[in-house]
Structure formats: structure tokens, C-alpha cells
Amino acid sequence: MTTVEYDFDPELAAAIPVLPVLDVSDLPAARAVLTGLRAQLPAPDETGVTVTEVLVAGPEGAPDVPLRIYRPDEPAGPAGIFDVHGGGFILGDLDGSHAGNIAIARDVGAVLVTVDYRLAPEHPFPAGLEDCYAGLVWFAEHAEEFGVDPDRIAIHGISAGGGLCAALAMLARDRGGPAIAFQYLGVPEVDDRLETPSMRAFTDTPIWNRPNAVVSWDSYLGEGVRGTDAVSPYAAPARAADLSGLPPAYVSVMAFDPLRDEGIAYALALQTAGVPVELHLFPGTFHGSSLIEDATISKREAAERVAVLRQALELPRLD
């Protein structure tokens, strides 16, 4: 991996050589890499947060859906967050996002529920999305048991999780499902057509690149479906003809991320549809650069997430 072509933030560039090389063309190996890396990390500090798990009814004819619930010992208000992990629709689980979800629940001061949705290619669209919807419905129906106002639940996702959250917002709107107060779409994966300038240009960027995106979408949609008229907007929200009536949104994009331009385009489409939206492009960054937690710009990104979610959920500001 070389950084010559890219004007990365210096703190991020210095850490690139020690980042995992993620090649999802060999999916079992990529999954093993992530499992091995996680095994090397210390157990996260759960101080201030109570963590429990529950199995809830899945979509009709499908298995039950595992959820993990994070309850802050000192909630800032009766608000909740429904989290969907990233991983290109093909990677990730509850443990992979565990440390981050502890921090969000504790720092935002809101009950957080995250969903262990089925992954592609073993379970292609719409399996994962329907699992997410089942989890969201359960959370909304049981919100008051956790001291949460069901009208003050935000959805939160990064990468494919951001794409699934964008689709989840449309699905809830169209089915008359749970009220969603806000959608936090971090570097969302929303466009299967892979035609944006950033997607065409960034073929060798760290963590995520065009070759990985090709595998991601082919796994999620099935071989030969990507880029055709058969793709549902619930699979690729960038294809949606009607974004009106969706919850207010925050969209983040990274400068040297193949997903950059589709995220910008989606934010602009939301704005055009009359949806309040905030868009932030972080300079010098790449997909997953927030893993380098000590970098100044990663700290800015993390602090902004807390501030955005607190404001959206009408919780007191942290000064």
C-alpha cells in the first residue's frame, strides 16, 4: 500500500502501514483477519454501561434476530439509538462494534440497541434489511421499558450500516412503521452502480476500495444484478425516486474514500427533497480512518458524532 497518490492527513498516513489489508475477494480469509485482530485487543471497559442481549422475532419465516442492548447508568434523557454495524453487507457482528457502542451509549447518554443481522452472500438482500427492521420495531415497541420515548429514537450506521439505515428510514416511512427521530449516516454505502468519480478513482485506498465495493454489492444483490434496473431502492437508496418525508439526517464522508461522492450525492438528494440534512467531508481521511483513534481528526469525528446525536435527540450539550 502506498500513500504517494493521496494527500492523507499526516497522522493517518503514519499509521497506514500497520492497518489490516482487507481483501474481500477471499471472504473467509477477510472474516478471519477481523476475528484475529479483535482477539488481540483488550476487552473494552464497560464502566457506566449495562450490557444485555435478547433474541427477538425475525421476519416471517426467518430465524430470530439477536440484539445487544447498552443502557447507560446515567442516561441524559429518555432517548434511544438503534445501531446497524458496517462491513460491506458481508462482514461484521455484535462483537466487532462492541467497544464503539459502549462509548456511544456512555458519551451520548442514550440507550443503544444494535442488531446482529444476517450477512451476504449467504443471506442476500433483503435478509439483512428485514432483520434490521424487525429489531427496530422491537425496540420501538419496548422503548418505554428502557425509559426511552419511542418518538426519540435515532438510527445510526457506518458504511454498509449507513446504507442499511438509509434504507431502514425509507422502509419505516413506507410501511408506516416506527417513528425515527434522526438518521446518522456515516460514510454510507448507498449506490450499487459504482459510477461516481471517487468510486472509479480509488482502487487502492486503505481498508475499502473499488474492488472491495464490487464484491460487496455482488454479494448483497447476487451476481449479475449490480447496476441493472432490477435493483431496489431499499437495497441501494441512491436509486430512490422519493426521499420526501424522511427523518432529518447527518451524512459524513471521507476525502479519499470510494464512497465519498455517493454520500455527498445522497445528502444533496435529501436536501432537494426537503429533508433537513448536515453534510461533513473530513479532509485527509479514508474509509475506516477513524480506527486510528489517536489522530486529531479522528478525535474530531468522534466528538462530532456525540454532539450531533445529543442535539438530534434533544439531550443536554456537553461543554
C-alpha positions in Angstrom: 0.0 0.0 0.0 1.4 3.4 -1.0 0.3 6.8 0.1 2.1 8.7 -2.6 -1.1 9.4 -4.7 -3.2 10.6 -1.8 -2.8 13.7 0.4 -3.6 11.9 3.6 -3.6 13.6 7.0 -0.1 13.1 8.3 -1.2 11.4 11.5 -3.3 9.0 9.5 -0.6 8.3 6.9 1.9 7.3 9.6 -0.5 4.6 10.8 -1.4 3.1 7.4 1.4 0.5 7.3 0.0 -1.2 10.5 -3.6 -1.3 9.3 -5.0 -4.6 8.2 -5.1 -5.2 4.4 -8.7 -6.1 3.8 -9.3 -8.1 0.5 -12.9 -9.4 0.5 -12.4 -11.3 -2.7 -11.4 -14.1 -0.3 -14.2 -13.6 2.1 -13.4 -16.4 4.6 -9.9 -15.0 4.9 -11.1 -11.4 5.4 -13.5 -12.6 8.1 -10.7 -14.5 9.8 -8.5 -11.4 9.7 -11.1 -9.3 11.5 -11.7 -12.1 14.1 -7.9 -12.4 14.7 -7.5 -8.6 15.1 -10.3 -8.4 17.6 -8.8 -11.3 19.6 -5.6 -9.2 20.1 -7.4 -6.2 21.5 -8.1 -5.8 25.2 -11.6 -6.2 26.4 -13.4 -2.8 26.3 -14.1 -1.0 29.6 -17.9 -1.3 30.2 -17.9 1.0 33.2 -21.0 3.1 33.2 -23.0 0.9 30.8 -25.0 -2.2 31.4 -24.9 -4.7 28.5 -27.6 -7.4 27.9 -28.7 -9.4 24.9 -32.1 -10.6 23.7 -33.5 -12.7 20.8 -36.5 -11.1 19.1 -38.8 -12.4 16.5 -37.3 -12.1 13.0 -39.0 -11.5 9.6 -41.7 -14.0 8.7 -40.2 -17.4 8.1 -36.7 -16.3 9.2 -34.7 -17.0 12.4 -34.9 -14.9 15.5 -32.7 -11.8 15.5 -30.1 -11.2 18.1 -29.9 -7.7 19.7 -27.4 -6.3 22.1 -28.7 -3.6 24.5 -26.5 -0.9 26.1 -28.0 1.0 29.0 -26.0 3.9 30.4 -26.0 4.1 34.2 -26.6 7.9 33.9 -28.9 8.5 30.9 -29.0 12.1 29.7 -32.7 11.8 28.8 -35.4 9.4 27.5 -33.7 8.8 24.1 -32.5 5.8 22.2 -30.2 4.9 19.4 -30.7 1.9 17.0 -27.3 0.9 15.6 -26.5 -1.0 12.5 -22.9 -2.2 12.1 -20.9 -1.8 8.9 -18.9 -4.3 6.9 -19.9 -4.1 3.3 -23.0 -6.2 4.0 -20.6 -9.2 4.2 -18.6 -8.6 7.4 -19.1 -7.6 11.0 -21.1 -8.8 14.0 -22.1 -7.6 17.5 -18.6 -8.0 18.9 -16.9 -6.0 16.2 -18.9 -2.9 17.1 -19.0 -3.6 20.8 -16.3 -1.1 22.1 -17.7 1.7 19.9 -21.3 1.1 21.0 -20.2 1.2 24.7 -18.6 4.6 24.0 -21.7 5.9 22.2 -24.2 4.8 24.9 -22.0 6.2 27.6 -21.0 9.5 25.9 -24.4 10.3 24.4 -26.3 9.1 27.4 -28.8 7.2 25.5 -29.9 3.6 25.4 -28.4 1.9 22.4 -29.7 -1.2 20.7 -27.6 -2.9 18.0 -28.7 -5.7 15.6 -26.8 -8.8 14.5 -28.3 -9.0 11.0 -27.7 -11.8 8.6 -24.8 -11.3 6.2 -24.4 -11.7 2.4 -23.6 -13.7 0.3 -25.1 -16.4 2.5 -28.2 -14.2 3.0 -28.5 -11.6 0.2 -30.9 -8.7 0.1 -33.4 -8.2 1.7 -32.5 -10.5 4.6 -30.2 -8.1 6.4 -32.5 -5.2 6.0 -35.5 -7.1 7.2 -33.6 -8.2 10.3 -32.8 -4.6 11.0 -36.4 -3.6 10.6 -37.5 -6.4 12.9 -35.0 -5.1 15.5 -36.1 -1.5 15.1 -39.8 -2.5 15.5 -39.0 -4.4 18.7 -37.0 -1.5 20.2 -39.8 0.9 19.5 -42.4 -1.4 21.0 -40.3 -2.0 24.1 -38.8 1.5 24.4 -40.7 2.5 27.5 -39.3 -0.5 29.3 -35.9 1.1 28.9 -37.0 4.6 29.8 -37.0 5.7 26.2 -39.6 7.8 24.4 -40.4 5.8 21.2 -40.5 9.1 19.3 -36.9 9.9 20.3 -35.1 7.0 18.7 -32.3 7.8 16.2 -30.8 5.3 13.8 -27.1 5.1 13.4 -24.9 3.3 11.0 -21.4 3.4 9.4 -20.6 2.3 5.9 -22.9 -0.5 4.9 -24.6 0.2 8.2 -25.2 3.7 7.0 -26.7 2.4 3.8 -28.9 0.0 5.7 -30.0 2.9 7.9 -30.9 5.0 4.9 -33.0 2.1 3.6 -34.5 1.5 7.0 -35.7 5.1 7.2 -37.5 4.6 3.8 -38.9 1.2 4.8 -40.3 2.6 8.1 -41.8 5.6 6.2 -43.4 3.4 3.6 -44.7 0.7 6.0 -46.0 3.2 8.5 -43.5 1.7 10.9 -41.7 3.1 13.9 -41.1 6.8 14.1 -37.4 7.7 13.5 -36.3 10.9 15.0 -33.0 11.2 13.1 -30.7 9.2 10.8 -26.9 9.3 11.3 -25.4 8.1 8.1 -21.6 7.7 8.5 -19.8 7.1 5.1 -22.9 5.4 3.8 -22.8 2.7 1.1 -25.9 3.6 -0.9 -25.1 3.2 -4.7 -24.6 -0.1 -6.5 -23.8 1.5 -9.8 -20.2 2.3 -8.9 -20.0 5.2 -11.4 -19.0 8.2 -9.2 -15.6 9.8 -9.7 -14.4 8.7 -6.3 -15.5 5.1 -6.9 -13.7 5.0 -10.2 -10.6 6.6 -8.9 -9.9 5.0 -5.5 -8.9 1.5 -6.5 -6.1 1.0 -3.9 -7.1 3.1 -0.9 -6.7 1.6 2.6 -9.5 -0.5 4.2 -12.0 0.0 1.4 -11.6 0.4 -2.4 -13.4 -0.2 -5.6 -12.5 -3.9 -5.9 -13.9 -4.5 -2.4 -17.1 -2.5 -3.3 -17.6 -4.7 -6.4 -17.5 -7.8 -4.2 -19.7 -6.2 -1.6 -22.5 -5.3 -4.0 -22.3 -8.6 -5.9 -22.6 -10.5 -2.6 -25.5 -8.4 -1.4 -27.5 -8.3 -4.6 -26.4 -11.5 -6.3 -24.2 -12.0 -9.3 -25.3 -10.0 -12.4 -27.7 -7.8 -10.6 -25.5 -4.8 -9.7 -26.0 -1.8 -12.0 -29.2 -3.2 -13.6 -32.8 -1.9 -13.4 -33.6 -4.8 -11.1 -32.0 -3.1 -8.0 -34.5 -2.0 -5.4 -34.0 1.5 -3.8 -34.4 -0.4 -0.5 -31.1 -2.1 -1.4 -29.4 0.9 -2.9 -31.0 4.1 -1.5 -29.3 6.3 -4.1 -31.8 4.9 -6.6 -34.8 6.2 -4.6 -37.1 8.5 -6.6 -38.8 9.9 -3.5 -36.9 10.9 -0.4 -39.6 13.2 1.0 -40.9 12.7 4.5 -37.7 11.1 5.8 -36.2 12.0 9.2 -33.5 14.7 9.4 -30.1 13.4 8.6 -26.4 13.8 9.2 -24.1 12.4 6.5 -20.3 12.1 6.8 -17.9 11.4 4.0 -14.1 10.9 3.9 -11.9 12.6 1.4 -10.2 9.5 -0.1 -13.0 7.0 0.2 -14.6 5.5 -2.9 -17.9 6.0 -1.1 -17.3 9.8 -0.9 -19.2 11.0 -3.9 -22.3 8.8 -3.4 -22.6 10.0 0.2 -22.4 13.7 -1.0 -25.0 13.0 -3.7 -27.3 11.3 -1.3 -27.1 14.2 1.2 -27.9 16.7 -1.6 -30.8 14.5 -2.8 -32.2 14.5 0.8 -31.8 18.3 0.8 -33.6 18.6 -2.5 -36.4 16.5 -1.2 -36.9 18.9 1.7 -35.2 16.7 4.4 -33.0 18.7 6.8 -29.5 17.4 6.4 -26.0 18.2 7.6 -23.0 17.1 5.4 -19.4 16.9 6.6 -16.5 16.0 4.5 -13.4 15.2 6.6 -10.2 16.2 4.8 -7.2 13.9 4.5 -9.2 10.9 5.7 -10.0 7.5 4.2 -12.7 4.8 4.8 -12.2 3.5 8.3 -9.5 6.0 9.2 -11.4 6.6 12.5 -9.8 3.3 13.6 -6.7 5.4 14.2 -8.3 6.9 17.3 -5.4 9.0 18.5 -5.3 11.1 15.3 -6.6 14.6 15.9 -9.1 14.4 13.0 -10.4 11.0 14.3 -11.0 12.7 17.7 -12.9 15.5 15.9 -15.1 13.0 14.1 -15.8 11.1 17.4 -16.7 14.3 19.3 -18.9 15.5 16.5 -20.8 12.3 16.4 -21.6 12.7 20.1 -22.6 16.3 19.6 -24.8 15.6 16.6 -26.6 12.7 18.3 -27.1 14.7 21.5 -28.6 17.6 19.6 -30.8 15.4 17.4 -32.2 13.6 20.5 -32.7 16.8 22.4 -30.2 15.9 25.1 -28.1 18.4 27.0 -24.9 19.6 25.3 -21.5 18.6 26.6 -19.5 21.8 27.2 
